[in-house]
């Protein structure tokens, strides 16, 4: 089994109030397993289908450009682009 490509994070802001990161996923790219240490907001820049590997199993999540959502600290998952196009979102972590 070949390894998936890695999603590309670009940190835009990292200060005492927030961390703002743009995430770019080519088709099939993943973040790798991680646990969020802060509450966060995701702002999708493109439409796309994500697969979320979680401790409870695989979940599908549809991104819609411009439709933001929020999650609490402690989320543990691996995010995978299940779309056939590049998917981009901005993640805003609140310190």
C-alpha positions as CSV (number, residue, x, y, z in Angstrom):
1,X,0.0,0.0,0.0
2,X,1.5,3.4,-1.0
3,X,1.5,6.3,1.4
4,X,-1.0,9.1,0.7
5,X,0.4,12.5,-0.3
6,X,0.5,15.1,2.5
7,X,-1.7,18.1,2.7
8,X,0.2,21.4,2.6
9,X,-0.3,23.8,5.5
10,X,0.7,27.4,5.1
11,X,0.6,29.3,8.4
12,X,-0.6,32.9,7.8
13,X,-0.9,34.1,11.4
14,X,0.6,32.7,14.6
15,X,0.3,35.1,17.5
16,X,-0.9,35.1,21.1
17,X,-4.6,35.2,20.0
18,X,-4.9,32.8,17.0
19,X,-3.2,30.5,14.6
20,X,-4.5,30.9,11.0
21,X,-3.5,28.1,8.6
22,X,-4.4,27.6,4.9
23,X,-4.7,23.9,4.1
24,X,-4.3,22.7,0.5
25,X,-5.1,19.1,-0.3
26,X,-4.4,17.5,-3.7
27,X,-6.7,14.6,-4.5
28,X,-6.1,11.8,-1.9
29,X,-3.9,14.0,0.3
30,X,-4.1,13.7,4.1
31,X,-3.1,15.6,7.2
32,X,-2.0,12.6,9.2
33,X,-3.5,11.8,12.6
34,X,-3.6,14.7,15.0
35,X,-5.5,16.1,18.0
36,X,-6.6,19.7,18.1
37,X,-5.3,21.6,21.1
38,X,-7.6,24.6,20.6
39,X,-11.2,25.3,19.6
40,X,-11.2,26.1,15.8
41,X,-13.1,27.4,12.9
42,X,-12.8,26.1,9.4
43,X,-13.6,28.3,6.4
44,X,-13.8,26.3,3.2
45,X,-12.4,28.1,0.1
46,X,-13.5,25.3,-2.3
47,X,-16.2,22.7,-2.4
48,X,-15.1,19.1,-1.8
49,X,-15.6,15.8,0.0
50,X,-13.4,15.0,3.0
51,X,-13.1,11.6,4.6
52,X,-12.3,11.8,8.4
53,X,-10.6,8.8,10.0
54,X,-11.7,9.0,13.6
55,X,-11.3,6.7,16.6
56,X,-15.0,5.8,15.9
57,X,-14.5,4.9,12.3
58,X,-14.6,6.7,8.9
59,X,-16.9,9.6,8.4
60,X,-17.7,11.6,5.2
61,X,-17.9,15.4,5.4
62,X,-19.0,17.7,2.5
63,X,-17.2,21.1,2.3
64,X,-19.1,24.0,0.8
65,X,-17.1,27.1,-0.2
66,X,-17.9,29.9,2.2
67,X,-19.9,27.8,4.7
68,X,-17.8,27.9,7.9
69,X,-18.1,25.5,10.8
70,X,-16.5,25.2,14.2
71,X,-15.2,22.3,16.4
72,X,-14.0,22.1,20.0
73,X,-10.5,21.3,21.1
74,X,-9.8,17.6,21.5
75,X,-10.9,16.4,18.1
76,X,-8.7,13.5,17.0
77,X,-8.7,12.6,13.3
78,X,-6.9,12.2,10.0
79,X,-8.4,14.4,7.2
80,X,-8.3,13.0,3.7
81,X,-9.4,14.7,0.4
82,X,-11.8,12.2,-1.1
83,X,-12.5,14.6,-4.1
84,X,-11.0,14.5,-7.5
85,X,-9.9,18.1,-7.3
86,X,-7.8,20.3,-5.0
87,X,-9.5,21.2,-1.8
88,X,-8.5,24.3,0.2
89,X,-9.7,25.5,3.6
90,X,-8.6,28.0,6.2
91,X,-8.4,26.9,9.8
92,X,-8.5,29.4,12.6
93,X,-7.4,28.1,15.9
94,X,-8.4,30.3,18.9
95,X,-5.9,30.4,21.7
